[in-house]
Amino acid sequence: MSRDAAPPPDQTTDFRIASLNNAFDPTVSLRHDNACGCQSCKAESRPALPASANPLRHASEEDMLDRAIENAVVRGIFQQSELSRRGFLGTVGGSALAAIISSILPLDAVKAAVKESSGKLEKTKLKVGFVPITCATPIIMAHPMGFYSKYGLDVDVIKTAGWAVARDKSLAMEYDASHMLTPMPLAMSMGVGSTAKPFIMPAVENINGQAIVLHIDHKDKRDPKQWKGFKFGVPFDYSMHNFLLRYYVAEHGLDPDKDIQIRVVPPPEMVANLRAGNLDGYLSPDPFNQRAVWEKVGFIHTLTKDIWDGHPCCAFACSKEFATTNPNTFGALLKAIVDATHFSAKMENRKVIAEAIAPTNYLNQPVPVIEQVLTGRYADGLGAVKNEPARIDFDPFPWHSMAVWILTQMKRWGYIKGDVDYQKIAQEVYLAADTEKVMKELGYATPDKTNKNYVIMGKEFDYTKPDEYVRSFAIKAD
């Protein structure tokens, strides 16, 4: 996937729009042929310009659309003849031409009609929830770094205590959209663990980015077979954390429902529960894995990338009702998220992002802790400094096969029963086509398929044989 993300709104860039010269000015050309001498066309021969060089640089999207409509009308009247247009304007003037046109064709009405049909945002002020973890980096940083405003949105990002709250506020439509765990919109749409309501997930937020942490007293228990009786925390039942922990211990011969205890603990409470001895360990989102090391109460046993490299974790999701009722707003919001996610994927942006999301109203964490997570250069709590650039990464594409794997684990552990139409559910909830369209519009490379196989701890998952995959495990729910 291409990492050549669009620059953030405050960077110098080139926004030249040569086709939008003033149609009522006889001194400029609207044709822009090889002989055109206007400033825009002169600029085209130069390799780059500061953003301030273009007179339309600070124009609103509506202003530019107005100019485009005026261009189209005037050029049509003069049958695309620049000679006729400029000659007429030189004689009667631009104001006179505008008055003549308005007497025949109400330009304001034309502009309003075009805007109505071209995607005016149904609402611009939105509430988007997030749980304060690094997995939510694109959703969070899009606020202070201007990605929402870039697409005409005024977004209030709301810190949320945990996933049950995020789910309930999303179901109640108190949030327009929310940071969710990738299994959540699947479960919510199916009515598993909550009232059934169709939810959609057009973008993955992060891949990798989790770890298994053990209490500092368990340095001598690195073999999972020694974990019988341990109490582990996960942030939510319908989470990759839960399913990856279950997968990991089962591959080492432990039944997660009989040999260990798994408790739901909100991520911000993980470290305190570890310190108090309420947990022996947890599989948690960052920065709370690194925070345990920072506070010398835990160590990183393994990164989840070493269980399944490239696994999905968190996502951007909303109700189907919101997307269908506000299609243009939904499209703008998805563009902001996809753009921010690609920006976050570039390693050279990670330190400035860490500073942007560290404050109290976002993660409320020390910048060095966040930097260790985002850059992958971190202390493991065992005396070593590791360098794992892929500790966390960001890729918005919602593979249908990711949804299929999640559904197999929900079935394996008894969260869903009976026949499951894996691909149907995956395609209804994970909106790969929408994401692909937006990625292409923004100039990012897209996959040429929506499904692929994965190798997880040496075992291949074939997305075309999900039930066979579930049956292949010796340890699963009765």
C-alpha positions in Angstrom: 0.0 0.0 0.0 1.3 3.4 -0.9 2.3 5.6 2.1 2.5 8.8 0.0 -0.2 10.5 2.1 -1.6 13.9 1.3 0.1 16.6 3.4 -1.7 17.9 6.5 -3.6 21.1 6.1 -0.9 23.4 7.6 1.9 22.3 5.3 3.1 24.3 2.2 1.6 22.7 -0.9 0.4 23.6 -4.4 -3.3 24.3 -4.8 -3.2 25.9 -8.2 -6.5 25.7 -10.0 -5.8 27.0 -13.4 -9.3 26.5 -14.8 -11.0 28.9 -12.4 -10.0 32.3 -13.7 -12.6 35.0 -13.5 -15.0 34.6 -16.4 -16.0 38.3 -16.3 -12.4 39.5 -16.6 -11.3 40.3 -20.2 -7.6 40.2 -19.3 -7.5 36.5 -18.5 -8.0 33.4 -20.5 -10.3 30.5 -19.6 -8.8 28.2 -22.2 -5.3 27.8 -20.8 -3.8 26.6 -24.1 0.0 26.5 -24.9 -0.1 30.3 -25.6 -1.8 31.2 -22.4 0.1 33.8 -20.4 -2.0 34.0 -17.2 -0.3 33.6 -13.9 -1.8 30.2 -13.2 -0.4 28.8 -16.5 2.9 30.5 -15.9 3.0 28.8 -12.6 2.4 25.4 -14.2 5.9 25.5 -15.7 7.4 25.9 -12.3 8.1 22.8 -10.2 6.3 24.0 -7.1 4.7 27.1 -5.5 4.0 28.0 -1.9 0.3 27.7 -1.1 0.0 31.5 -0.8 0.8 32.0 -4.5 -2.6 31.0 -5.7 -5.3 33.7 -5.3 -7.9 30.9 -4.7 -5.8 29.2 -2.0 -8.0 30.5 0.8 -11.2 30.3 -1.1 -13.9 28.0 0.3 -15.1 25.0 -1.6 -18.4 26.9 -2.3 -16.5 29.9 -3.7 -14.6 27.7 -6.0 -17.8 25.9 -7.1 -19.4 29.3 -7.8 -16.4 30.2 -10.0 -16.6 27.0 -11.9 -20.3 27.5 -12.6 -19.7 31.0 -13.8 -17.0 29.7 -16.1 -19.2 27.0 -17.6 -22.1 29.4 -18.2 -20.0 32.2 -19.8 -18.0 29.8 -22.0 -21.3 28.2 -23.2 -22.8 31.6 -24.1 -19.7 32.4 -26.3 -19.5 28.8 -27.7 -16.1 28.3 -26.1 -14.7 31.2 -28.1 -12.2 33.1 -26.0 -11.8 35.8 -28.7 -15.6 36.5 -28.7 -15.8 36.5 -24.9 -12.8 38.8 -24.3 -13.8 41.1 -27.1 -17.4 41.5 -25.8 -16.1 42.1 -22.2 -13.7 44.7 -23.5 -16.6 46.6 -24.9 -19.4 46.3 -22.4 -17.5 45.2 -19.2 -17.9 42.4 -16.8 -20.6 43.9 -14.7 -22.8 44.5 -17.7 -22.3 40.9 -18.9 -23.2 39.6 -15.4 -26.4 41.7 -15.4 -27.4 40.5 -18.9 -26.9 36.8 -17.9 -28.8 37.3 -14.7 -31.8 38.7 -16.5 -32.0 35.6 -18.6 -30.6 32.9 -16.3 -30.7 33.3 -12.5 -27.1 32.4 -11.7 -27.7 32.2 -8.0 -30.5 29.6 -8.5 -28.2 27.6 -10.8 -25.4 27.7 -8.3 -27.8 26.5 -5.5 -29.1 23.7 -7.6 -25.6 22.5 -8.5 -24.5 22.6 -4.9 -27.6 20.7 -3.8 -26.8 17.9 -6.3 -23.1 17.9 -5.9 -22.8 16.8 -2.3 -23.5 19.5 0.2 -22.9 18.2 3.7 -26.1 17.3 5.5 -24.5 18.2 8.8 -21.1 19.5 9.7 -21.0 19.4 13.5 -20.4 15.9 14.6 -19.7 13.9 17.8 -17.2 11.1 17.4 -16.3 8.9 20.4 -12.9 7.5 21.2 -11.3 5.3 23.9 -8.0 6.9 24.9 -5.5 4.4 23.3 -3.0 4.6 20.5 -5.1 2.4 18.3 -7.4 5.5 17.9 -4.5 7.6 16.7 -6.0 8.6 13.3 -9.4 9.5 14.9 -7.8 11.5 17.6 -5.0 13.3 15.7 -7.4 14.3 12.9 -8.8 16.8 15.4 -5.7 18.8 16.5 -4.0 18.3 13.1 -6.9 19.6 11.0 -8.0 16.6 9.0 -11.7 17.0 9.9 -11.7 20.7 9.1 -10.0 20.0 5.9 -13.1 18.2 4.7 -15.5 20.8 6.1 -16.4 19.1 9.3 -16.5 20.5 12.9 -15.9 17.3 14.9 -16.1 17.1 18.7 -13.9 14.0 19.6 -15.2 12.7 22.9 -13.1 10.7 25.3 -15.0 7.5 26.3 -14.3 5.4 29.4 -14.6 2.0 27.7 -16.1 -0.1 25.0 -19.4 -0.8 26.6 -20.0 3.0 26.9 -18.9 3.5 23.3 -21.3 0.8 22.1 -24.2 2.1 24.1 -23.8 5.7 23.1 -23.4 4.6 19.5 -26.6 2.5 19.6 -28.4 5.4 21.2 -27.2 7.7 18.4 -25.5 10.0 21.0 -22.4 9.6 18.8 -22.5 10.1 15.1 -19.6 7.7 14.7 -17.1 6.1 17.0 -13.8 4.4 17.5 -14.6 0.7 17.9 -12.9 -2.6 18.1 -13.1 -4.5 14.8 -15.4 -7.2 16.1 -17.9 -4.7 17.6 -19.8 -3.7 14.5 -20.1 -7.3 13.5 -21.5 -8.2 17.0 -23.8 -5.2 17.1 -25.2 -5.8 13.7 -25.9 -9.5 14.6 -27.4 -8.5 18.0 -24.7 -10.5 19.9 -24.2 -9.0 23.3 -26.5 -6.0 22.6 -29.7 -5.0 20.7 -29.3 -5.7 17.0 -28.8 -2.6 14.9 -27.0 -2.5 11.5 -23.6 -1.0 11.9 -20.9 -0.5 9.3 -17.2 -0.4 9.4 -15.6 1.5 6.5 -12.1 1.7 7.9 -9.7 -0.1 10.0 -7.8 2.2 12.3 -4.7 0.2 13.2 -3.0 -3.1 12.6 -0.8 -4.8 15.2 -0.4 -2.4 18.2 -1.1 -4.7 21.2 0.9 -6.8 23.6 0.6 -9.4 26.3 1.9 -7.9 29.5 2.7 -9.9 32.7 3.2 -8.6 36.2 6.8 -8.0 37.0 6.7 -10.8 39.6 6.2 -13.3 36.7 9.5 -12.9 34.9 10.2 -16.6 35.6 6.9 -17.7 33.9 7.5 -17.0 30.3 6.1 -20.4 29.2 2.3 -20.0 28.9 1.9 -23.6 30.2 2.8 -22.0 33.6 -0.2 -19.7 33.5 -2.8 -22.0 34.8 -4.9 -20.1 37.3 -3.7 -16.7 36.0 -6.2 -13.8 35.9 -6.0 -11.8 32.6 -7.6 -8.6 31.5 -9.0 -7.8 28.1 -10.8 -4.5 27.2 -14.0 -6.1 25.9 -15.5 -9.5 25.1 -15.9 -8.6 21.4 -12.3 -7.5 20.9 -9.3 -8.8 19.0 -7.5 -8.7 22.4 -9.9 -11.4 23.7 -9.7 -13.5 20.6 -5.9 -13.2 20.3 -5.4 -14.1 23.9 -7.7 -17.1 23.6 -5.9 -18.2 20.4 -2.5 -17.8 22.0 -3.1 -19.7 25.2 -5.0 -22.4 23.4 -2.1 -23.0 21.0 0.0 -23.6 24.1 -2.5 -26.2 25.4 -4.5 -24.1 27.8 -8.3 -23.8 27.7 -9.1 -20.1 28.1 -12.5 -20.9 29.7 -11.1 -23.4 32.2 -7.4 -22.9 32.8 -7.3 -19.1 33.2 -9.7 -16.3 34.0 -10.4 -13.6 31.5 -11.9 -10.4 32.9 -13.1 -7.3 31.0 -11.2 -4.3 32.3 -11.3 -0.8 30.6 -7.9 0.0 29.2 -7.1 3.0 31.4 -7.6 0.7 34.5 -5.2 -2.0 33.3 -2.1 -0.8 35.0 -3.7 0.0 38.3 -5.3 -3.5 38.4 -1.9 -5.1 37.6 -0.2 -3.1 40.3 -2.9 -4.1 42.8 -2.5 -7.8 42.0 -6.1 -8.1 40.6 -4.5 -9.2 37.3 -1.5 -11.4 36.6 -1.4 -10.0 33.1 -3.4 -8.6 30.3 -3.6 -8.4 26.5 -4.3 -4.7 26.1 -4.1 -1.9 23.7 -1.3 0.6 24.0 -0.1 2.9 25.6 -1.0 0.8 28.6 1.4 -2.0 27.8 4.3 0.5 27.7 2.9 2.4 30.6 3.2 -0.8 32.8 6.9 -0.9 31.8 7.2 2.9 32.5 5.8 2.4 36.0 7.9 -0.7 36.6 4.9 -2.9 37.4 5.0 -5.1 34.3 6.9 -6.4 31.3 6.1 -7.1 27.7 5.9 -10.8 27.2 5.1 -10.6 23.5 3.8 -8.2 20.9 0.6 -9.4 19.1 2.4 -8.8 15.8 4.4 -11.9 16.7 1.1 -13.9 17.0 -0.4 -12.5 13.8 1.6 -9.9 11.9 -0.8 -7.4 10.3 -3.8 -8.3 12.4 -6.6 -5.7 12.6 -7.4 -4.2 16.0 -9.5 -1.0 16.1 -11.7 0.6 13.6 -13.9 3.6 12.6 -17.5 2.7 12.6 -21.0 4.2 12.6 -24.6 3.0 12.3 -25.9 2.3 8.8 -28.7 4.8 9.6 -26.2 7.6 10.0 -24.5 6.8 6.7 -27.7 6.5 4.7 -29.3 9.6 6.2 -26.2 11.7 5.8 -24.3 10.3 2.8 -22.3 13.4 2.0 -21.3 13.9 5.6 -20.4 10.2 5.9 -18.3 10.5 2.8 -16.4 13.6 4.1 -15.9 11.9 7.4 -14.5 8.8 5.8 -12.1 10.9 3.7 -10.8 12.6 6.8 -10.3 9.3 8.5 -8.6 7.6 5.5 -6.4 10.6 5.0 -5.4 10.8 8.6 -4.7 7.0 8.7 -2.3 7.2 5.8 -0.6 10.2 7.4 -0.2 8.2 10.6 1.3 5.3 8.6 4.3 7.3 7.7 7.0 6.8 10.3 8.4 10.3 9.9 5.1 11.7 11.2 5.0 9.6 14.4 6.8 11.9 16.8 4.7 14.9 16.0 1.6 12.8 16.2 2.7 11.6 19.7 2.9 15.2 20.8 -0.5 16.0 19.3 -2.3 13.2 21.0 -0.6 13.2 24.4 -2.6 16.0 26.1 -5.2 15.5 28.8 -8.2 15.8 26.5 -6.8 13.0 24.3 -4.6 10.2 25.7 -3.3 12.0 28.9 0.0 10.1 28.7 3.7 11.1 28.8 5.0 11.8 25.3 7.9 9.4 25.7 5.5 6.5 26.4 3.5 7.3 23.3 6.6 7.7 21.2 7.9 4.3 22.2 4.7 2.8 21.0 4.4 4.7 17.7 8.1 4.5 16.7 8.6 0.9 17.9 11.8 1.7 19.8 10.9 0.7 23.3 12.0 -0.7 26.6 10.5 -4.2 27.2 10.7 -4.2 31.0 13.2 -7.1 30.9 16.3 -4.9 30.5 16.3 -4.7 26.7 15.5 -1.9 24.3 13.7 -3.3 21.3 13.4 -1.8 17.8 10.2 -3.0 16.2 8.9 -0.4 13.6 5.9 -2.6 12.9 4.9 -2.7 16.6 1.9 -0.6 15.4 0.9 0.4 11.9 -2.0 2.0 10.2 -3.9 0.7 7.2 -7.6 1.6 6.6 -8.6 -1.2 4.2 -11.3 -3.4 5.8 -10.5 -6.8 4.4 -13.6 -9.1 4.3 -11.3 -12.0 5.3 -10.5 -10.2 8.5 -14.2 -10.2 9.4 -14.5 -13.9 8.4 -11.6 -14.8 10.8 -13.2 -12.8 13.6 -16.5 -14.6 13.1 -14.8 -18.0 13.2 -13.4 -17.1 16.6 -16.8 -15.9 17.8 -18.2 -19.3 16.8 -15.2 -21.2 18.1 -15.7 -19.8 21.6 -19.5 -19.9 21.7 -20.4 -16.2 21.2 -22.4 -17.2 18.1 -24.0 -20.6 17.3 -25.5 -22.3 14.4 -25.0 -21.6 10.7 -23.1 -18.4 9.8 -23.1 -16.8 6.4 -19.6 -15.5 6.9 -19.1 -13.6 3.6 -22.5 -12.0 3.6 -22.0 -10.6 7.1 -18.5 -9.5 6.2 -19.6 -7.7 3.1 -22.6 -6.0 4.8 -20.5 -4.6 7.7 -16.9 -4.1 6.4 -17.4 -1.6 3.5 -14.3 -2.4 1.4 -15.9 -0.9 -1.7 -16.5 2.5 0.0 -13.0 2.5 1.4 -11.4 1.6 -2.0 -13.3 4.4 -3.7 -12.1 7.0 -1.2 -8.5 5.7 -1.2 -8.5 6.1 -5.0 -10.0 9.6 -4.9 -7.2 10.6 -2.4 -4.5 9.0 -4.6 -3.7 6.0 -2.4 -3.0 2.5 -3.8 -5.7 -0.1 -3.1 -5.7 -3.9 -3.0 -7.1 -5.7 -6.1 -9.2 -8.1 -3.9 -11.0 -8.1 -0.5 -10.1 -11.5 0.8 -6.8 -13.3 1.5 -5.5 -16.1 3.7 -3.5 -15.5 6.9 -0.9 -17.5 8.8 -1.4 -17.2 12.5 1.1 -18.9 14.8 2.1 -21.2 11.9 -1.5 -22.3 11.2 -3.0 -21.2 7.9 -6.5 -19.6 7.8 -8.3 -20.3 4.6 -11.1 -17.8 4.3 -13.0 -20.0 1.9 -13.3 -22.8 4.5 -14.3 -21.0 7.8 -16.4 -23.9 9.3 -13.6 -26.4 8.6 -11.2 -24.0 10.3 -13.3 -23.8 13.4 -13.6 -27.6 13.5 -9.8 -27.9 13.2 -9.1 -26.7 16.7 -8.8 -29.2 19.5 -9.6 -26.6 22.1 -12.8 -24.7 21.6 -16.1 -24.1 23.4 -18.2 -27.3 24.2 
